[in-house]
């Protein structure tokens, strides 16, 4: 079983960049869609960005067999 290392997720408007600790290259995926439902933010990517043994990135739960779904509690913007 592999150890889950530190992974950072940078969310852009149209893409997500996943960077793993100790790896010089980043994984880039296009955001196919996102929504908030029942207090959960869901982001669907166009490819797998997680390994089968990975279940969490910092702040995100990851799952999927063909594409990666990122989920986390929805952030409520109270600034407006």
N, C-alpha and C positions, 0 to 999 in steps of 0.2 A: 504494500500500500504506500502510495506516495504522500508526502507531507504537503499540506496546503500552505504555500508561501504567501507573502504579502503581495496583494494585487491592488493596483489603483485603477479606478474607472473615471475617465474624463468624459463628461457628457457635453456634446456640442448640440447645435440645432438639428443637424441632419446625420451626424455620425457619433459613434462611441469609440474611444480609444482605450484599450486595455493594456496595461503595462505590468509585467511581472518582475518581481525582485530578482536580480541576478541574470536577467535576460536582456540582451541589447536591443532586440527588436520589439515593436509594439504590434498589437493586433487591432486593426481598424474594421469596424462593421457599420453598415448603413442602418439607420433606424427606419424600420418599415412602418411603425406606428406606435403610439403610446396613448394611454388613457389612465384615468383615475376612477376606480370603482370600489365602493365600500371602504374608503379610506386607504386604499392600496394603489400605489403607482405601478403601472406595468409598462415595460418597454420591450417591444419585439424587434429583434435584430435580424439581419439578412443571412446570418451564418452562425455557426457555433463558435463561441469565443471561450468556452470553458471545457475542461477535461471531464471525463466521466466521474472521476473521484472528487471533483470540486462541487460544493454545494453553496458556498458563500464567497463573495468578494466583500471587501470592506464596505459595509452599509447596504449591500445588495444580496438577495437570495438569487441563485442562478439555477435554471433547469432547462431542459429541452433535449430532443433527440436529433432534430434537423436544424433548428435555429435556436438561439439562446433567448430565453425570456428572463429579463431582469425585473425583480419586484422588490419593493420596499414600502414602508409606511409613507403615505402621501405627506408632503411638506405643505403646510398651509401658509400662504403669503398674507400676512396681516399688515403690510406696509401701505395698502391703499385704503 
